[in-house]
Amino acid sequence: MSLTADAPLSATFTWIPRQADFDAFARLSGDDNPIHVDPEFSARTRFGRTVSHGMLLYTRVFAHLKALFPGRTHTVQNLMFPNPSYADEELTFSFLERNDEPGTIDIEIKRSADGAVTLSGSCKLGGAA
């Protein structure tokens, strides 16, 4: 996180998603696409194994945003998922508030092992909730 009050906030976190996380999110969301929950099916795809739901990643992003910016509303987000996130592989989440647009946060998730970006985007925060 930033050390000075007037500097833009920046923060980094890591997380290792597990197959149990994919399965639980599928039950909760109703998105039980076999690419997320069926290792045998997924092994035959171009990914070779199960991949995370994009919105599961975003729920982790949202939780970090709520912790980093308590009381702020979340007005809009813009997300892309250029590469897959896999179970049992560490992910690094990065958040950086833009200098030129306070309240706009650039977000990136990378696979820690190879640096491939799995989520890229930004969100705009509003005032207090």
C-alpha positions in Angstrom: 0.0 0.0 0.0 1.0 3.6 -0.5 2.9 5.1 2.4 1.9 8.8 2.0 -1.6 10.1 2.4 -1.5 12.1 -0.9 -0.1 9.3 -3.0 -2.4 7.0 -5.0 -3.2 3.8 -3.3 -1.4 0.7 -4.5 -1.7 -2.8 -3.1 -0.8 -6.4 -4.0 -2.3 -9.6 -2.7 -1.9 -13.3 -3.5 -4.4 -16.1 -3.5 -4.3 -19.8 -4.6 -7.7 -20.9 -5.9 -8.6 -24.5 -5.3 -10.9 -26.8 -7.2 -13.2 -26.7 -4.1 -13.5 -22.9 -4.8 -14.6 -23.5 -8.4 -17.1 -26.1 -7.3 -18.6 -23.9 -4.5 -18.9 -21.0 -6.9 -20.6 -23.2 -9.5 -23.1 -24.3 -6.9 -23.7 -20.7 -5.7 -23.9 -19.1 -9.2 -25.5 -22.0 -11.1 -22.6 -21.9 -13.6 -21.7 -25.5 -13.7 -20.0 -25.4 -17.1 -17.7 -28.5 -17.1 -14.7 -26.4 -18.0 -14.9 -25.2 -14.4 -15.9 -28.3 -12.5 -15.1 -31.4 -14.4 -11.4 -32.3 -14.5 -11.9 -35.2 -16.9 -13.8 -33.0 -19.4 -11.3 -30.1 -18.9 -8.3 -32.4 -19.5 -9.6 -32.8 -23.1 -9.8 -29.1 -23.8 -7.1 -26.7 -24.9 -6.6 -25.7 -21.3 -5.9 -29.2 -20.1 -7.5 -28.7 -16.7 -10.3 -26.8 -15.0 -10.2 -23.0 -15.2 -11.7 -20.4 -12.8 -15.0 -18.7 -13.4 -14.2 -15.1 -14.3 -16.7 -13.8 -11.8 -15.1 -15.9 -9.1 -12.0 -13.9 -9.7 -14.0 -10.7 -9.6 -15.6 -11.6 -6.3 -12.1 -11.7 -4.8 -11.3 -8.3 -6.5 -14.5 -6.8 -5.1 -13.7 -8.0 -1.6 -10.2 -6.4 -1.8 -11.7 -3.2 -3.1 -14.2 -3.1 -0.2 -11.3 -3.6 2.3 -9.0 -1.0 0.6 -11.7 1.6 0.2 -14.2 1.1 3.1 -17.5 2.8 2.7 -17.0 3.7 -1.0 -19.5 2.6 -3.5 -18.5 0.7 -6.6 -20.1 2.4 -9.6 -18.7 0.7 -12.7 -16.1 -1.9 -13.7 -14.5 -2.8 -17.0 -12.9 -6.3 -17.2 -11.2 -8.6 -19.6 -10.0 -12.2 -19.0 -7.2 -12.7 -21.5 -5.8 -15.9 -20.0 -7.1 -18.7 -17.8 -6.6 -19.0 -14.0 -6.1 -22.6 -12.8 -6.8 -24.4 -9.6 -3.8 -24.7 -7.3 -1.7 -22.0 -9.0 -1.0 -18.8 -7.1 -2.4 -15.6 -8.4 -1.1 -12.1 -7.7 -3.8 -9.3 -7.5 -2.6 -5.7 -8.1 -4.6 -2.5 -7.5 -3.4 1.0 -8.4 -5.4 4.2 -8.1 -4.8 6.4 -11.1 -3.0 9.7 -10.5 -5.0 11.5 -13.1 -8.4 10.0 -12.0 -8.8 9.7 -8.3 -11.3 7.0 -7.5 -10.4 5.0 -10.7 -8.6 1.8 -9.8 -6.6 -0.2 -12.3 -6.8 -3.9 -11.5 -4.7 -6.8 -12.7 -4.5 -10.5 -11.8 -1.5 -12.5 -13.0 -0.5 -16.1 -12.6 2.4 -15.8 -10.2 4.4 -18.7 -11.9 4.5 -17.2 -15.4 3.2 -13.7 -15.2 0.3 -14.3 -17.6 -2.5 -11.7 -17.0 -5.8 -13.5 -16.2 -7.9 -10.4 -15.4 -7.2 -6.9 -16.5 -9.5 -3.9 -16.0 -10.5 -0.9 -13.9 -13.3 0.2 -11.7 -14.6 3.6 -10.7 -15.5 4.2 -7.1 -18.1 6.6 -6.0 -18.6 8.4 -2.7 -19.5 6.9 0.6 -22.2 4.2 0.6 
